[in-house]
Amino acid sequence: MKKMAFLSIFALFAASALFAQSLPSAFRAFSLGMNLKALEDALAKDSLFKYPGEAPGVEVHLTPQERAAETTGLVELPPDAGENTRLVQATGSGSFIDNAAFQFNEGKLYLMSFSMNTELIDYNSIFARLKSKYGLPKSLSPDEAVWESESVRMNISAPCTVRYIDVAAFKAIGQSETAKTAAKTTALEDFLNGF
């Protein structure tokens, strides 16, 4: 009996992995790796967003102190992030998306975050669709489900935000920040050793 239950569970997981689609790096006309101009053009053409050109619908924040969407919520960009880090925020048109954030580094889009209008769509509906298309998530908690491939990380977090992340770019940014932190620690130690 136990052997049969184990084989059934194994078959379920194997079938889920076998028939799952690969994770997308795009949503509608928005694609990881695109440049700022391409994003602005896509926003102008997409009816899910208010984009009257260079107006209140989209704000481009060039200062590193602006806040940016990250896998676990909002994080502050480091003060030394430089001009290569940009965040574009777009307001939804009143339909399924309330707002979106697009984060760039080195001129390329590496993170897209879409906060849904929870009056029209809910976490469970999106979770069920993602699970049916991409299989079981890599990790699951009450607040977040995460799917990941070698190139894309996709997650949904409560109350209802979907994110697409370029894994290589995200890791490179993290490694760069780790190296900067290590250099600062070493400089501090050198300074303190002078006393």
VONU-302972 format. One record per residue (C-alpha): residue number from 1; residue in one letter; x, y, z. Coordinates in steps of 0.25 Angstrom, whole numbers, padded with zeros to 4 digits, m for minus. Each point is the difference from the previous one (the first is absolute). Layout:
pos|code|px|py|pz
NUM|a|X|Y|Z
...
//
This chain:
pos|code|px|py|pz
1|m|0000|0000|0000
2|k|0011|0010|0004
3|k|0008|m0004|m0013
4|m|m0013|0003|m0008
5|a|m0002|0014|0006
6|f|0015|0003|m0002
7|l|m0001|m0004|m0014
8|s|m0012|0008|m0002
9|i|0006|0013|0006
10|f|0013|m0002|m0008
11|a|m0008|m0002|m0013
12|l|m0008|0013|0003
13|f|0013|0008|0002
14|a|0007|m0006|m0013
15|a|m0013|0003|m0008
16|s|0000|0014|0005
17|a|0015|0002|m0003
18|l|m0002|m0007|m0014
19|f|m0012|0008|m0005
20|a|0004|0014|0006
21|q|0004|0011|m0009
22|s|0013|0008|0001
23|l|m0001|0013|0008
24|p|m0002|0012|m0009
25|s|0009|0012|0000
26|a|m0011|0009|m0005
27|f|m0014|0004|0004
28|r|m0008|0006|m0012
29|a|0010|0010|m0007
30|f|0009|0001|0012
31|s|0012|m0008|0000
32|l|0012|m0002|0009
33|g|0012|0006|m0007
34|m|m0007|0011|m0007
35|n|0005|0014|0000
36|l|m0007|0012|0006
37|k|m0005|0006|m0014
38|a|m0006|m0014|m0003
39|l|m0007|0000|0013
40|e|m0006|0014|m0002
41|d|m0005|m0004|m0014
42|a|m0006|m0013|0006
43|l|m0007|0008|0011
44|a|m0006|0010|m0009
45|k|m0006|m0011|m0009
46|d|m0005|m0009|0012
47|s|m0015|0003|0004
48|l|0003|m0005|0014
49|f|0008|0012|0003
50|k|m0003|0015|0001
51|y|0011|0006|m0009
52|p|m0002|0013|m0006
53|g|0014|0002|m0004
54|e|0010|0007|0010
55|a|m0011|0002|0010
56|p|m0005|m0004|0014
57|g|m0003|m0015|m0005
58|v|0015|m0003|0000
59|e|0011|0005|0009
60|v|0014|m0002|m0003
61|h|0009|0001|0013
62|l|0014|0002|m0002
63|t|0005|0001|0014
64|p|0005|m0012|0007
65|q|m0008|0004|0013
66|e|m0013|m0004|m0007
67|r|m0006|m0013|0004
68|a|0000|m0012|m0009
69|a|m0008|m0013|m0001
70|e|0008|m0012|0004
71|t|m0004|m0015|0002
72|t|m0004|0002|0015
73|g|m0007|0014|m0001
74|l|0006|0014|m0001
75|v|0015|0002|0003
76|e|0008|0013|m0001
77|l|0010|0001|m0011
78|p|0014|0002|0005
79|p|0005|0015|0001
80|d|0011|m0004|m0010
81|a|m0009|m0007|m0010
82|g|0003|0011|m0010
83|e|m0006|0005|m0013
84|n|m0001|m0014|m0005
85|t|m0012|m0004|0009
86|r|m0013|0005|m0004
87|l|m0014|m0003|0005
88|v|m0013|0003|m0009
89|q|m0013|m0001|0007
90|a|m0013|m0001|m0008
91|t|m0014|0002|0005
92|g|m0011|m0010|m0005
93|s|m0012|0005|m0008
94|g|m0010|m0005|0010
95|s|0000|m0014|m0006
96|f|0007|m0012|0006
97|i|0013|0007|0003
98|d|0001|0011|0011
99|n|0014|0003|m0003
100|a|0013|m0005|m0005
101|a|0015|0002|0003
102|f|0011|m0002|m0010
103|q|0015|0000|0005
104|f|0012|0002|m0009
105|n|0014|m0002|0002
106|e|0011|0003|m0010
107|g|m0011|0004|m0010
108|k|m0007|m0013|0000
109|l|m0013|m0004|0007
110|y|0002|m0011|0010
111|l|m0012|0001|0009
112|m|m0015|0001|m0003
113|s|m0010|0001|0011
114|f|m0015|0001|m0002
115|s|m0009|0002|0012
116|m|m0014|m0004|m0004
117|n|m0014|0006|0003
118|t|m0005|m0009|0011
119|e|m0014|0004|m0003
120|l|0001|m0007|m0013
121|i|0010|m0011|0002
122|d|0006|m0008|0011
123|y|0012|m0007|0005
124|n|m0006|m0014|m0001
125|s|m0005|0002|m0015
126|i|0014|0004|m0004
127|f|0007|m0010|0008
128|a|m0009|m0011|m0006
129|r|0003|0005|m0014
130|l|0015|0000|0002
131|k|0000|m0013|0007
132|s|m0008|m0006|m0012
133|k|0010|0006|m0010
134|y|0013|m0001|0007
135|g|m0002|m0012|0010
136|l|0003|0001|0015
137|p|0007|0012|0005
138|k|0015|m0002|0004
139|s|m0004|0006|0014
140|l|m0014|0003|0006
141|s|m0004|0007|0013
142|p|m0013|0006|0004
143|d|0005|0014|m0006
144|e|0008|m0004|m0012
145|a|0001|m0011|m0011
146|v|0013|0000|m0008
147|w|0003|m0007|m0013
148|e|0015|0001|m0006
149|s|0007|m0004|m0012
150|e|0015|0002|m0003
151|s|m0004|0014|m0006
152|v|m0013|0004|0006
153|r|m0006|0001|0014
154|m|m0015|0002|0000
155|n|m0008|0002|0013
156|i|m0013|0004|0005
157|s|m0001|0006|0014
158|a|m0012|0004|0009
159|p|m0009|0008|m0002
160|c|0002|m0002|m0015
161|t|0013|0005|m0006
162|v|0007|m0008|m0012
163|r|0015|0002|m0002
164|y|0009|m0004|m0011
165|i|0015|0001|0003
166|d|0012|m0003|m0009
167|v|0008|m0009|0008
168|a|0014|0003|m0005
169|a|m0002|0015|0001
170|f|m0005|m0001|0014
171|k|0011|m0009|0004
172|a|0010|0009|m0006
173|i|m0006|0012|0007
174|g|0001|m0008|0013
175|q|0014|m0004|m0002
176|s|0004|0014|m0003
177|e|m0007|0005|0013
178|t|0007|m0011|0008
179|a|0014|0004|m0006
180|k|m0003|0015|0004
181|t|m0004|m0004|0014
182|a|0012|m0008|0001
183|a|0009|0011|m0005
184|k|m0006|0010|0010
185|t|0002|m0010|0012
186|t|0014|m0002|m0004
187|a|0002|0015|m0001
188|l|m0006|0002|0014
189|e|0009|m0011|0006
190|d|0012|0007|m0007
191|f|m0004|0013|0006
192|l|m0003|m0006|0014
193|n|0014|m0007|0000
194|g|0007|0014|m0001
195|f|m0004|0003|0014
//
